[in-house]
């Protein structure tokens, strides 16, 4: 399965799972069905069901992690300036 070796695989799985979580949250309006919690469950289930190694998935997940740190700082700077 050559397509599993690309970082795009993990990135797409994460985005699709989150979008499904957003859809479920909007339809049910149940607070425990937070899109992030639903996405985590979907990703874990997907990796277990298809017997995909976490390291293969994490190659794409690292792309998301790479952008989280600058986004956090970008959100924190205006907050710091208001203090």
N, C-alpha and C positions, 0 to 999 in steps of 0.2 A: 504494500500500500504506500505508494510514493507520495501521495498527497498528505499523508499524516506527518511526513518529515519536514513540512514547511511551517514556519512560524504563523503563517496566515491561518492555518487550521485552528490553533488555539484561540487566536483572536476572533475568528468568526464564530466559534462555538460559544465564546463568552458573550459576544454581542447578541447572538440569536437567543441565548438563554435569558439574558437580561430583558430583551424585548418581549419574550413570552411572559416573563415575570411582570412587566409593566401591564401587559394585556390582562393577565389574571387579576392583578390588583385593581385595575379600573373596573373590571366586570363584577368583582365580588365586593369591593370596598371593605374588605376585612384587613385590619391593620397588621395582623400577624403574617399576612401574605405580602410582605414587603418585597418589591422586585429583586432586591439583592439576595434575600433569603431564598426566594424561589429559584433564582439563577444558580445559587450555590448547590441547592438540592438537585436541580436538573443536570448540572455539570457532573456532579459526583455520580449520579445515576447513569448518565451517558458513558462516562469513563469505565464504570464497573460493568455495565451491560455489554459494551463492545470490547472489553478487556484491553483498553488503551492505557499504556504506561503514563503515569503522571508527568514524568520528565518530558515526554513527547508533547503533551498538552501545554506544559509550562513554558515551552519556548515561545509560544504566542502570548501566554499570560504575562511574560516578562515585558512585553511591549506595553501593556497596560500599566504595569508597575512603574515602568520608566517615566510615564507621563503623570503619574499620580503625585510625585514629589513636587515638581514645578507647579502643578495646579494648586496644591495645598499652600505653597508659599505665595502664589498669586492671590489666593483668597485671604491669606493671613495679613498681608501687607496693609490693605485698606482698613482692616479691623484694628491693627496695631496703631495706625495713624489717628483713629478716632478716640483712642484711649487717652 
